[in-house]
Amino acid sequence: MNRTVLSIAKRAAATVQKAASAAPNSKLFVAGLSWSVDEKSLKDAFSSFGDVTEVRIMYDKDSGRSRGFGFVNFSKEDEAICAKDAMDGKALLGRPLRISFALERVRGGPVIVPRLSDSGDDYNRNG
């Protein structure tokens, strides 16, 4: 039963992310960062595509080590599109980058959990 729930949740999350990642904006989500990448080197890697207004790398609270992803903001959406197209899959300090358009972070918003069909509930009641 847990595998079914996990499978449905993964498919739902992938569908939502795929739909949202198709919506261009001026903020890029950059994954696959090497632990040695810092804000300056990330900004340098993307600044040839336009005006980078902000760079943030996410760090682990306990270890202080990079979590391997960050965000790059551009002043214009078309600069972000150009950077994404050019840099997605390219290596930075030996690691291939995975780039998508960042999703807007909503705090306190509803969490969507897919419901299972009733057939699974009947199995649990009768078994």
CNS distance restraints for C-alpha pairs under 8 A (distance, minus, plus):
assign (resid   1 and name CA) (resid   5 and name CA) 6.48 0.50 0.50
assign (resid   1 and name CA) (resid 120 and name CA) 7.81 0.50 0.50
assign (resid   2 and name CA) (resid   6 and name CA) 6.06 0.50 0.50
assign (resid   3 and name CA) (resid   7 and name CA) 5.94 0.50 0.50
assign (resid   4 and name CA) (resid   8 and name CA) 6.16 0.50 0.50
assign (resid   5 and name CA) (resid   9 and name CA) 6.05 0.50 0.50
assign (resid   5 and name CA) (resid 116 and name CA) 7.37 0.50 0.50
assign (resid   6 and name CA) (resid  10 and name CA) 6.07 0.50 0.50
assign (resid   7 and name CA) (resid  11 and name CA) 6.28 0.50 0.50
assign (resid   8 and name CA) (resid  12 and name CA) 6.12 0.50 0.50
assign (resid   8 and name CA) (resid 114 and name CA) 6.93 0.50 0.50
assign (resid   9 and name CA) (resid  13 and name CA) 6.06 0.50 0.50
assign (resid   9 and name CA) (resid 113 and name CA) 7.08 0.50 0.50
assign (resid   9 and name CA) (resid 114 and name CA) 6.65 0.50 0.50
assign (resid  10 and name CA) (resid  14 and name CA) 6.07 0.50 0.50
assign (resid  11 and name CA) (resid  15 and name CA) 6.12 0.50 0.50
assign (resid  12 and name CA) (resid  16 and name CA) 6.19 0.50 0.50
assign (resid  12 and name CA) (resid 114 and name CA) 7.43 0.50 0.50
assign (resid  13 and name CA) (resid  17 and name CA) 6.03 0.50 0.50
assign (resid  14 and name CA) (resid  18 and name CA) 5.91 0.50 0.50
assign (resid  15 and name CA) (resid  19 and name CA) 6.18 0.50 0.50
assign (resid  16 and name CA) (resid  20 and name CA) 6.07 0.50 0.50
assign (resid  17 and name CA) (resid  21 and name CA) 5.74 0.50 0.50
assign (resid  18 and name CA) (resid  22 and name CA) 6.47 0.50 0.50
assign (resid  19 and name CA) (resid  23 and name CA) 7.32 0.50 0.50
assign (resid  20 and name CA) (resid 101 and name CA) 7.91 0.50 0.50
assign (resid  20 and name CA) (resid 103 and name CA) 6.69 0.50 0.50
assign (resid  21 and name CA) (resid 100 and name CA) 5.87 0.50 0.50
assign (resid  21 and name CA) (resid 101 and name CA) 5.24 0.50 0.50
assign (resid  21 and name CA) (resid 102 and name CA) 7.03 0.50 0.50
assign (resid  21 and name CA) (resid 103 and name CA) 7.23 0.50 0.50
assign (resid  22 and name CA) (resid 101 and name CA) 7.33 0.50 0.50
assign (resid  23 and name CA) (resid 101 and name CA) 6.99 0.50 0.50
assign (resid  24 and name CA) (resid  77 and name CA) 7.02 0.50 0.50
assign (resid  24 and name CA) (resid  81 and name CA) 6.88 0.50 0.50
assign (resid  24 and name CA) (resid 101 and name CA) 5.87 0.50 0.50
assign (resid  25 and name CA) (resid  77 and name CA) 5.20 0.50 0.50
assign (resid  25 and name CA) (resid  80 and name CA) 7.11 0.50 0.50
assign (resid  25 and name CA) (resid  81 and name CA) 7.81 0.50 0.50
assign (resid  25 and name CA) (resid 101 and name CA) 6.33 0.50 0.50
assign (resid  25 and name CA) (resid 102 and name CA) 7.55 0.50 0.50
assign (resid  26 and name CA) (resid  73 and name CA) 5.81 0.50 0.50
assign (resid  26 and name CA) (resid  74 and name CA) 5.20 0.50 0.50
assign (resid  26 and name CA) (resid  75 and name CA) 6.66 0.50 0.50
assign (resid  26 and name CA) (resid  76 and name CA) 5.75 0.50 0.50
assign (resid  26 and name CA) (resid  77 and name CA) 4.20 0.50 0.50
assign (resid  26 and name CA) (resid  78 and name CA) 7.51 0.50 0.50
assign (resid  26 and name CA) (resid  79 and name CA) 7.42 0.50 0.50
assign (resid  26 and name CA) (resid  80 and name CA) 5.22 0.50 0.50
assign (resid  26 and name CA) (resid  81 and name CA) 7.71 0.50 0.50
assign (resid  26 and name CA) (resid 101 and name CA) 7.69 0.50 0.50
assign (resid  27 and name CA) (resid  71 and name CA) 6.77 0.50 0.50
assign (resid  27 and name CA) (resid  72 and name CA) 5.77 0.50 0.50
assign (resid  27 and name CA) (resid  73 and name CA) 4.39 0.50 0.50
assign (resid  27 and name CA) (resid  74 and name CA) 6.31 0.50 0.50
assign (resid  27 and name CA) (resid  77 and name CA) 7.89 0.50 0.50
assign (resid  27 and name CA) (resid  80 and name CA) 6.79 0.50 0.50
assign (resid  27 and name CA) (resid 101 and name CA) 6.08 0.50 0.50
assign (resid  27 and name CA) (resid 102 and name CA) 5.53 0.50 0.50
assign (resid  28 and name CA) (resid  71 and name CA) 5.51 0.50 0.50
assign (resid  28 and name CA) (resid  72 and name CA) 5.17 0.50 0.50
assign (resid  28 and name CA) (resid  73 and name CA) 6.30 0.50 0.50
assign (resid  28 and name CA) (resid  80 and name CA) 6.80 0.50 0.50
assign (resid  28 and name CA) (resid  84 and name CA) 7.42 0.50 0.50
assign (resid  28 and name CA) (resid  99 and name CA) 6.67 0.50 0.50
assign (resid  28 and name CA) (resid 100 and name CA) 5.80 0.50 0.50
assign (resid  28 and name CA) (resid 101 and name CA) 4.56 0.50 0.50
assign (resid  28 and name CA) (resid 102 and name CA) 4.99 0.50 0.50
assign (resid  29 and name CA) (resid  69 and name CA) 7.40 0.50 0.50
assign (resid  29 and name CA) (resid  70 and name CA) 6.06 0.50 0.50
assign (resid  29 and name CA) (resid  71 and name CA) 4.77 0.50 0.50
assign (resid  29 and name CA) (resid  72 and name CA) 6.76 0.50 0.50
assign (resid  29 and name CA) (resid  99 and name CA) 5.66 0.50 0.50
assign (resid  29 and name CA) (resid 100 and name CA) 5.31 0.50 0.50
assign (resid  29 and name CA) (resid 101 and name CA) 5.69 0.50 0.50
assign (resid  29 and name CA) (resid 102 and name CA) 4.82 0.50 0.50
assign (resid  30 and name CA) (resid  69 and name CA) 5.50 0.50 0.50
assign (resid  30 and name CA) (resid  70 and name CA) 5.26 0.50 0.50
assign (resid  30 and name CA) (resid  71 and name CA) 5.73 0.50 0.50
assign (resid  30 and name CA) (resid  72 and name CA) 7.30 0.50 0.50
assign (resid  30 and name CA) (resid  97 and name CA) 6.59 0.50 0.50
assign (resid  30 and name CA) (resid  98 and name CA) 5.90 0.50 0.50
assign (resid  30 and name CA) (resid  99 and name CA) 4.71 0.50 0.50
assign (resid  30 and name CA) (resid 100 and name CA) 6.82 0.50 0.50
assign (resid  31 and name CA) (resid  68 and name CA) 6.08 0.50 0.50
assign (resid  31 and name CA) (resid  69 and name CA) 4.26 0.50 0.50
assign (resid  31 and name CA) (resid  70 and name CA) 6.57 0.50 0.50
assign (resid  31 and name CA) (resid  97 and name CA) 5.77 0.50 0.50
assign (resid  31 and name CA) (resid  98 and name CA) 5.00 0.50 0.50
assign (resid  31 and name CA) (resid  99 and name CA) 6.27 0.50 0.50
assign (resid  32 and name CA) (resid  68 and name CA) 5.52 0.50 0.50
assign (resid  32 and name CA) (resid  69 and name CA) 6.13 0.50 0.50
assign (resid  32 and name CA) (resid  95 and name CA) 6.39 0.50 0.50
assign (resid  32 and name CA) (resid  96 and name CA) 6.19 0.50 0.50
assign (resid  32 and name CA) (resid  97 and name CA) 4.97 0.50 0.50
assign (resid  32 and name CA) (resid  98 and name CA) 6.02 0.50 0.50
assign (resid  33 and name CA) (resid  37 and name CA) 6.49 0.50 0.50
assign (resid  33 and name CA) (resid  68 and name CA) 4.49 0.50 0.50
assign (resid  33 and name CA) (resid  69 and name CA) 5.58 0.50 0.50
assign (resid  33 and name CA) (resid  70 and name CA) 7.86 0.50 0.50
assign (resid  33 and name CA) (resid  92 and name CA) 7.39 0.50 0.50
assign (resid  33 and name CA) (resid  95 and name CA) 6.61 0.50 0.50
assign (resid  33 and name CA) (resid  96 and name CA) 7.81 0.50 0.50
assign (resid  33 and name CA) (resid  97 and name CA) 6.60 0.50 0.50
assign (resid  34 and name CA) (resid  66 and name CA) 7.96 0.50 0.50
assign (resid  34 and name CA) (resid  68 and name CA) 6.16 0.50 0.50
assign (resid  34 and name CA) (resid  92 and name CA) 7.64 0.50 0.50
assign (resid  34 and name CA) (resid  93 and name CA) 6.62 0.50 0.50
assign (resid  34 and name CA) (resid  94 and name CA) 7.54 0.50 0.50
assign (resid  34 and name CA) (resid  95 and name CA) 6.24 0.50 0.50
assign (resid  35 and name CA) (resid  65 and name CA) 6.85 0.50 0.50
assign (resid  35 and name CA) (resid  66 and name CA) 5.44 0.50 0.50
assign (resid  35 and name CA) (resid  67 and name CA) 7.68 0.50 0.50
assign (resid  35 and name CA) (resid  68 and name CA) 6.46 0.50 0.50
assign (resid  36 and name CA) (resid  93 and name CA) 7.85 0.50 0.50
assign (resid  37 and name CA) (resid  41 and name CA) 6.10 0.50 0.50
assign (resid  37 and name CA) (resid  42 and name CA) 6.58 0.50 0.50
assign (resid  37 and name CA) (resid  93 and name CA) 7.41 0.50 0.50
assign (resid  38 and name CA) (resid  42 and name CA) 6.23 0.50 0.50
assign (resid  38 and name CA) (resid  57 and name CA) 7.26 0.50 0.50
assign (resid  39 and name CA) (resid  43 and name CA) 6.02 0.50 0.50
assign (resid  39 and name CA) (resid  55 and name CA) 5.95 0.50 0.50
assign (resid  39 and name CA) (resid  56 and name CA) 6.47 0.50 0.50
assign (resid  39 and name CA) (resid  57 and name CA) 6.51 0.50 0.50
assign (resid  40 and name CA) (resid  44 and name CA) 6.07 0.50 0.50
assign (resid  41 and name CA) (resid  45 and name CA) 6.16 0.50 0.50
assign (resid  42 and name CA) (resid  46 and name CA) 6.51 0.50 0.50
assign (resid  42 and name CA) (resid  55 and name CA) 7.31 0.50 0.50
assign (resid  43 and name CA) (resid  47 and name CA) 5.76 0.50 0.50
assign (resid  43 and name CA) (resid  52 and name CA) 6.83 0.50 0.50
assign (resid  43 and name CA) (resid  55 and name CA) 6.35 0.50 0.50
assign (resid  43 and name CA) (resid  72 and name CA) 7.52 0.50 0.50
assign (resid  44 and name CA) (resid  48 and name CA) 7.50 0.50 0.50
assign (resid  45 and name CA) (resid  92 and name CA) 7.96 0.50 0.50
assign (resid  46 and name CA) (resid  50 and name CA) 7.55 0.50 0.50
assign (resid  46 and name CA) (resid  52 and name CA) 7.24 0.50 0.50
assign (resid  46 and name CA) (resid  72 and name CA) 7.96 0.50 0.50
assign (resid  46 and name CA) (resid  83 and name CA) 6.67 0.50 0.50
assign (resid  47 and name CA) (resid  51 and name CA) 6.21 0.50 0.50
assign (resid  47 and name CA) (resid  52 and name CA) 5.78 0.50 0.50
assign (resid  49 and name CA) (resid  79 and name CA) 5.79 0.50 0.50
assign (resid  49 and name CA) (resid  80 and name CA) 7.55 0.50 0.50
assign (resid  49 and name CA) (resid  82 and name CA) 6.61 0.50 0.50
assign (resid  49 and name CA) (resid  83 and name CA) 5.58 0.50 0.50
assign (resid  50 and name CA) (resid  74 and name CA) 6.84 0.50 0.50
assign (resid  50 and name CA) (resid  75 and name CA) 7.67 0.50 0.50
assign (resid  50 and name CA) (resid  76 and name CA) 7.91 0.50 0.50
assign (resid  50 and name CA) (resid  79 and name CA) 5.39 0.50 0.50
assign (resid  50 and name CA) (resid  80 and name CA) 7.84 0.50 0.50
assign (resid  51 and name CA) (resid  74 and name CA) 5.63 0.50 0.50
assign (resid  51 and name CA) (resid  75 and name CA) 5.68 0.50 0.50
assign (resid  51 and name CA) (resid  76 and name CA) 7.71 0.50 0.50
assign (resid  51 and name CA) (resid  79 and name CA) 7.72 0.50 0.50
assign (resid  52 and name CA) (resid  72 and name CA) 6.98 0.50 0.50
assign (resid  52 and name CA) (resid  73 and name CA) 5.72 0.50 0.50
assign (resid  52 and name CA) (resid  74 and name CA) 4.49 0.50 0.50
assign (resid  52 and name CA) (resid  75 and name CA) 6.41 0.50 0.50
assign (resid  53 and name CA) (resid  72 and name CA) 7.84 0.50 0.50
assign (resid  53 and name CA) (resid  73 and name CA) 5.49 0.50 0.50
assign (resid  53 and name CA) (resid  74 and name CA) 5.40 0.50 0.50
assign (resid  53 and name CA) (resid  75 and name CA) 6.01 0.50 0.50
assign (resid  54 and name CA) (resid  71 and name CA) 7.95 0.50 0.50
assign (resid  54 and name CA) (resid  72 and name CA) 5.96 0.50 0.50
assign (resid  54 and name CA) (resid  73 and name CA) 5.05 0.50 0.50
assign (resid  54 and name CA) (resid  74 and name CA) 7.24 0.50 0.50
assign (resid  55 and name CA) (resid  70 and name CA) 7.43 0.50 0.50
assign (resid  55 and name CA) (resid  71 and name CA) 5.73 0.50 0.50
assign (resid  55 and name CA) (resid  72 and name CA) 4.65 0.50 0.50
assign (resid  55 and name CA) (resid  73 and name CA) 6.34 0.50 0.50
assign (resid  56 and name CA) (resid  70 and name CA) 5.38 0.50 0.50
assign (resid  56 and name CA) (resid  71 and name CA) 5.19 0.50 0.50
assign (resid  56 and name CA) (resid  72 and name CA) 6.66 0.50 0.50
assign (resid  57 and name CA) (resid  66 and name CA) 6.94 0.50 0.50
assign (resid  57 and name CA) (resid  67 and name CA) 7.88 0.50 0.50
assign (resid  57 and name CA) (resid  68 and name CA) 7.80 0.50 0.50
assign (resid  57 and name CA) (resid  69 and name CA) 6.09 0.50 0.50
assign (resid  57 and name CA) (resid  70 and name CA) 4.04 0.50 0.50
assign (resid  57 and name CA) (resid  71 and name CA) 6.44 0.50 0.50
assign (resid  58 and name CA) (resid  66 and name CA) 5.98 0.50 0.50
assign (resid  58 and name CA) (resid  67 and name CA) 5.72 0.50 0.50
assign (resid  58 and name CA) (resid  68 and name CA) 7.30 0.50 0.50
assign (resid  58 and name CA) (resid  69 and name CA) 6.10 0.50 0.50
assign (resid  58 and name CA) (resid  70 and name CA) 5.51 0.50 0.50
assign (resid  59 and name CA) (resid  64 and name CA) 5.63 0.50 0.50
assign (resid  59 and name CA) (resid  65 and name CA) 5.47 0.50 0.50
assign (resid  59 and name CA) (resid  66 and name CA) 4.28 0.50 0.50
assign (resid  59 and name CA) (resid  67 and name CA) 5.16 0.50 0.50
assign (resid  60 and name CA) (resid  64 and name CA) 5.01 0.50 0.50
assign (resid  60 and name CA) (resid  65 and name CA) 5.49 0.50 0.50
assign (resid  60 and name CA) (resid  66 and name CA) 6.12 0.50 0.50
assign (resid  60 and name CA) (resid  67 and name CA) 5.83 0.50 0.50
assign (resid  71 and name CA) (resid 102 and name CA) 7.61 0.50 0.50
assign (resid  73 and name CA) (resid  80 and name CA) 7.61 0.50 0.50
assign (resid  74 and name CA) (resid  79 and name CA) 6.51 0.50 0.50
assign (resid  74 and name CA) (resid  80 and name CA) 5.91 0.50 0.50
assign (resid  75 and name CA) (resid  79 and name CA) 7.61 0.50 0.50
assign (resid  76 and name CA) (resid  80 and name CA) 6.76 0.50 0.50
assign (resid  77 and name CA) (resid  81 and name CA) 6.32 0.50 0.50
assign (resid  78 and name CA) (resid  82 and name CA) 6.19 0.50 0.50
assign (resid  79 and name CA) (resid  83 and name CA) 6.16 0.50 0.50
assign (resid  80 and name CA) (resid  84 and name CA) 6.03 0.50 0.50
assign (resid  81 and name CA) (resid  85 and name CA) 6.16 0.50 0.50
assign (resid  82 and name CA) (resid  86 and name CA) 6.15 0.50 0.50
assign (resid  83 and name CA) (resid  87 and name CA) 5.78 0.50 0.50
assign (resid  84 and name CA) (resid  88 and name CA) 5.57 0.50 0.50
assign (resid  84 and name CA) (resid  99 and name CA) 6.04 0.50 0.50
assign (resid  84 and name CA) (resid 100 and name CA) 6.85 0.50 0.50
assign (resid  86 and name CA) (resid  90 and name CA) 7.82 0.50 0.50
assign (resid  87 and name CA) (resid  97 and name CA) 7.09 0.50 0.50
assign (resid  87 and name CA) (resid  99 and name CA) 7.39 0.50 0.50
assign (resid  88 and name CA) (resid  96 and name CA) 7.88 0.50 0.50
assign (resid  88 and name CA) (resid  97 and name CA) 5.72 0.50 0.50
assign (resid  88 and name CA) (resid  98 and name CA) 5.35 0.50 0.50
assign (resid  88 and name CA) (resid  99 and name CA) 5.12 0.50 0.50
assign (resid  88 and name CA) (resid 100 and name CA) 7.98 0.50 0.50
assign (resid  89 and name CA) (resid  96 and name CA) 5.21 0.50 0.50
assign (resid  89 and name CA) (resid  97 and name CA) 5.06 0.50 0.50
assign (resid  89 and name CA) (resid  98 and name CA) 5.75 0.50 0.50
assign (resid  89 and name CA) (resid  99 and name CA) 7.69 0.50 0.50
assign (resid  90 and name CA) (resid  95 and name CA) 7.95 0.50 0.50
assign (resid  90 and name CA) (resid  96 and name CA) 5.18 0.50 0.50
assign (resid  90 and name CA) (resid  97 and name CA) 5.70 0.50 0.50
assign (resid  91 and name CA) (resid  95 and name CA) 4.87 0.50 0.50
assign (resid  91 and name CA) (resid  96 and name CA) 4.02 0.50 0.50
assign (resid  91 and name CA) (resid  97 and name CA) 5.95 0.50 0.50
assign (resid  92 and name CA) (resid  96 and name CA) 6.31 0.50 0.50
assign (resid  92 and name CA) (resid  97 and name CA) 6.82 0.50 0.50
assign (resid 116 and name CA) (resid 120 and name CA) 6.98 0.50 0.50
assign (resid 117 and name CA) (resid 121 and name CA) 7.44 0.50 0.50
assign (resid 118 and name CA) (resid 122 and name CA) 6.38 0.50 0.50
assign (resid 119 and name CA) (resid 123 and name CA) 6.42 0.50 0.50
assign (resid 120 and name CA) (resid 124 and name CA) 6.51 0.50 0.50
assign (resid 121 and name CA) (resid 125 and name CA) 6.27 0.50 0.50
assign (resid 122 and name CA) (resid 126 and name CA) 6.04 0.50 0.50
assign (resid 123 and name CA) (resid 127 and name CA) 5.68 0.50 0.50
